[in-house]
């Protein structure tokens, strides 16, 4: 095996591993992938049934697993490599579009395993597309050896990944209609910007709000009274607007909130408020959601002091 053949062998296996890992992360947390994919699907479909389309998009995980296995064992590379090229080109288009529109802070390709900005993901995806094209070009220089076990590995692996998706998705499907802010659930792993608070430790009150929301603006005086009482758990407000954005600065100047405001990603904000609107209030102990209140039914101060 000369240097060129070694390079072709390595590039195909590298991309096989990439597709396999990407597919497994989507299967492991299909709900997160749903929320990551939702903005793209809404943009392309413009349909009221986009939620059903996003649910079908979960099958991308098993497809990536099957393509990854096919590349790893070199099963039907004349089919697997073109499919991989099409998938990677489509991913590049989506990431570039998200970067241009500013609709995604994280690529989402590898779930919570790897956090990458759209710009970083775009560079990496272009490099990976180059590896796929190189491997595809090299097919004319070699002959794939097909063995019976190659086919079994791909078919069994694809079937197992599909079954695993069902086991991971079905128990969690109500999170797609009732949000991820439900009593008894662990608070999702969300990154807070400009806030030195660990929501996974201790007791906290969390308010999800938008500075442009009338309900949220009218709730500020009431929330300020909670802050003034030492018996109320530590409170922090979460919004998708950056802490130094003009909108947050306007909100602070106009309504004088006494509580800390941190920024989270639009995907995290959406999955914590989906189907309920905002503001939403939650009481959290050591990362576990104990109580949730929607706007219009916030508890009295006495209830919060008893927490």
Secondary structure as the mmCIF struct_conf table of DSSP 4:
data_model
#
loop_
_struct_conf.conf_type_id
_struct_conf.id
_struct_conf.beg_label_comp_id
_struct_conf.beg_label_asym_id
_struct_conf.beg_label_seq_id
_struct_conf.end_label_comp_id
_struct_conf.end_label_asym_id
_struct_conf.end_label_seq_id
HELX_RH_AL_P HELX_RH_AL_P1 UNK A 3 UNK A 28
TURN_TY1_P TURN_TY1_P1 UNK A 29 UNK A 29
HELX_RH_AL_P HELX_RH_AL_P2 UNK A 30 UNK A 45
TURN_TY1_P TURN_TY1_P2 UNK A 48 UNK A 49
HELX_RH_AL_P HELX_RH_AL_P3 UNK A 50 UNK A 56
HELX_RH_3T_P HELX_RH_3T_P1 UNK A 57 UNK A 59
HELX_RH_AL_P HELX_RH_AL_P4 UNK A 60 UNK A 73
TURN_TY1_P TURN_TY1_P3 UNK A 74 UNK A 74
BEND BEND1 UNK A 76 UNK A 76
HELX_RH_AL_P HELX_RH_AL_P5 UNK A 77 UNK A 101
TURN_TY1_P TURN_TY1_P4 UNK A 102 UNK A 102
BEND BEND2 UNK A 105 UNK A 106
TURN_TY1_P TURN_TY1_P5 UNK A 109 UNK A 113
HELX_RH_AL_P HELX_RH_AL_P6 UNK A 118 UNK A 137
HELX_RH_3T_P HELX_RH_3T_P2 UNK A 138 UNK A 141
BEND BEND3 UNK A 142 UNK A 142
HELX_RH_AL_P HELX_RH_AL_P7 UNK A 148 UNK A 170
TURN_TY1_P TURN_TY1_P6 UNK A 171 UNK A 174
HELX_RH_AL_P HELX_RH_AL_P8 UNK A 175 UNK A 178
BEND BEND4 UNK A 180 UNK A 180
TURN_TY1_P TURN_TY1_P7 UNK A 183 UNK A 184
BEND BEND5 UNK A 185 UNK A 185
STRN STRN1 UNK A 186 UNK A 186
HELX_LH_PP_P HELX_LH_PP_P1 UNK A 187 UNK A 188
HELX_LH_PP_P HELX_LH_PP_P2 UNK A 191 UNK A 192
STRN STRN2 UNK A 193 UNK A 193
BEND BEND6 UNK A 194 UNK A 194
TURN_TY1_P TURN_TY1_P8 UNK A 199 UNK A 200
BEND BEND7 UNK A 201 UNK A 202
STRN STRN3 UNK A 203 UNK A 208
TURN_TY1_P TURN_TY1_P9 UNK A 211 UNK A 212
HELX_RH_AL_P HELX_RH_AL_P9 UNK A 214 UNK A 228
TURN_TY1_P TURN_TY1_P10 UNK A 230 UNK A 231
BEND BEND8 UNK A 232 UNK A 232
HELX_LH_PP_P HELX_LH_PP_P3 UNK A 233 UNK A 233
STRN STRN4 UNK A 234 UNK A 239
BEND BEND9 UNK A 240 UNK A 241
TURN_TY1_P TURN_TY1_P11 UNK A 243 UNK A 244
BEND BEND10 UNK A 245 UNK A 245
HELX_RH_AL_P HELX_RH_AL_P10 UNK A 246 UNK A 255
BEND BEND11 UNK A 259 UNK A 259
STRN STRN5 UNK A 260 UNK A 263
HELX_RH_AL_P HELX_RH_AL_P11 UNK A 266 UNK A 273
TURN_TY1_P TURN_TY1_P12 UNK A 274 UNK A 276
BEND BEND12 UNK A 278 UNK A 278
STRN STRN6 UNK A 280 UNK A 285
TURN_TY1_P TURN_TY1_P13 UNK A 286 UNK A 287
STRN STRN7 UNK A 288 UNK A 294
TURN_TY1_P TURN_TY1_P14 UNK A 295 UNK A 296
HELX_LH_PP_P HELX_LH_PP_P4 UNK A 298 UNK A 300
HELX_RH_AL_P HELX_RH_AL_P12 UNK A 301 UNK A 306
#
